[in-house]
Amino acid sequence: MVAYNRTSLQGFPVYFNNGTLFKRTALPEGNSSHCCENTPLSKKEMEEVLTIDGNYKFMYAINNQFPGPTIVVYENQKVKIRVYNDMANEAVTLHWHGMFQSKTPWMDGTSMISQCPILPGQMFTYKFTASPTGTHWYHSHHGAMRREGLNGAFIVLPQIKKERTDIPKVDNDVLFMTQDWVYKKSDAQAVAEQNWYMLQFSNNLNTADCLTSKFTYDSSLSTLARPYTNALINGKSKSFSNSSTENQKTVPLELFTVKTNSSNRFRIINTGITGEYKISFDEHRMLIIATDGFDISPVWIDYLFINPGETYDVIVIANNTPGNFWIRVESDEVLDAQKNRIKPNASFAQLHYQEAKSDFPESKNRECSSSDPCVMANCHWGSKTMSKWNPHAQCMSVADLEAPSHTNVESPKAFQESANEFQEFFLNFHFSGSDQRLERASVNTIHFKNPPEALQVNPETVDDQNVVCNNTNMDQCGEYCQCTHVIKVATKKVTHIVLLADDGLTKGTSHPVHLHGNRFYVLKYSTGEINETTGFTEGQNPDIQYSPDFRSAQWRNSSWKYGNVPGINIENPPQKDTVMVPFKGYVVIRLLADSPGFWLMHCHLETHMDIGMAVVLQVGEISEQPIIPKDFPKCSNFKGTKSPDKSSPAQKYQNFVQLSNVKATTQVSKAGGSDSYEMSPSSYVTMIVFLVAFFCGIVVFSSILVFKQYVRRRGYRKIDRKDKVLFGNKH
Ligand SMILES: [Cu+2]
């Protein structure tokens, strides 16, 4: 529950007791009966408390805010954001999710890929050009701190406001950030638990009983296959648990106040680490107008599924009788471990008409029926499955969305015409192998491991065969390859990536895959094989042929190569930066790969990414990459214990001793020669001149070194707390 503004509550632990918040204060001097006393918070102090879901929890905050401060900039504006790491223990980076970072790949904020993490007490300045427009966000991309508070919205507005003629005029623009929340556990525990979960799973133990693991519509595992307590909406919610204490019942929910007949743009962002959510507004429809910042042709829908990493802009028109209505954020769990239908968990916010009294809503969740059919968007299980659940619910996949004509300046079709070559990659985001190893989260069976130096800062790391692996040197990896998995993608070619999600097991989950730095179009979306009777995913999509170990895949029909895939949309497909890859199915994406750099592509379920479900796309040759500023900070040369250089410690010691001996030998021989050496007076003058020149040289050389060090360290220099400006460009 408690994070507090440092201005008045700094240093005071805050406690809850019998409906009142207290701060602990020291007793006056001389009173030794007990150490301290509890003082109720003043009204002003109360306003500074982040109530969240009413449960006490240690969390992180940016500028004492949660979610972090909203950053609003204009397209192509130069953005400068200084991040000061004021945490005691944790290193951090901030990733600008959705920003292209074209020509500044080192500003992507991806720990150990684009930069070294910012250590406690240090500052780093992000400088980049804001592009493209739309609803984006930022979050920690180091470790697993995103859900614990380190996220915020990043909105890029067009420089010249052009009203879209295909949508209603927007009166009110609001943020709707939703994320899963666990009030007792820390981020590190979440990752450890994911490892434990995978171990049980590979042992074929029924973890569904141990954890909250449930199944979604097509019987694939819910993305929420770990304990969680609720979904937050703009940092507010109540716990799902029925055993809520009084303070948990009385915490305020997020209230969206609207005027009657107004048109309201909700910028919805799923900032969570595991939860796919179904969003709906009681007795109101939503008009989807954009996703991941890219405009799409408007479609009226009733339910929106949104995965971690995705953003959707919807318009809600307040055209009902003025009143109060529930906004629901429901989990994707609809089946229990025995595949019986269950009610999903739900968190709530309120849609409040300004003209109505502020009462608790009494609105009801809508049932889709023959007289009242409904539309669901961004389903990843396909309409065959949905019709088993409700024949009156129409299910649209992301590939059913279309780009409007006004955005087709650079269409995927134009890619085809402008480039004369084609390249295709099959990337399987899955848990590999069949034994009890924990390191199973992988892409094409390779478990991703960070390099010892950030790739973008030390690009020569990609030539280190002890660090980097890919399909060309797999024999070095063995069955369970753990390495920095880098795939080379040539620039300016039409690039297709077939995204897959198949573990070869009957149970498994779908994965929301996010690509840094390069936009893509979703050309085709195809689920696994669906059992017509049950609607469940029961087999691999027949279009794909995997190798027995799932290390590689190809089109079963070889005539589908080179982009010749039936059913792809290259006329007006939606543009995205994150897409859900359906369990045992596939998604075909197209990009131009026009931004040289090292770009991470990973599952946006943070617990999956942190245990290895990631890969780096090296776009272009290193010679094509923009030149990194000379003073850009480097990591130290810490070498991971799992990827040592080839020489043994004994060899290294031997090398060191030999080198020292060489120096010592030189000195000895000079000293040895002095016995028979006699200097003339002129020699003394020459020697003095030489020594003076030598010392001057040393002084000048040292000054240059010190100056260079200073310049190099500027990005990380320690700063006075008074100078601390965290989000200087916020307005
Ligand atoms: Cu995943």
Boltz pocket constraint, residues with backbone or C-beta under 6 A from the ligand:
constraints:
  - pocket:
      binder: B
      contacts: [[A, 510], [A, 511], [A, 512], [A, 603], [A, 604], [A, 605], [A, 608], [A, 609], [A, 613]]
      max_distance: 6.0
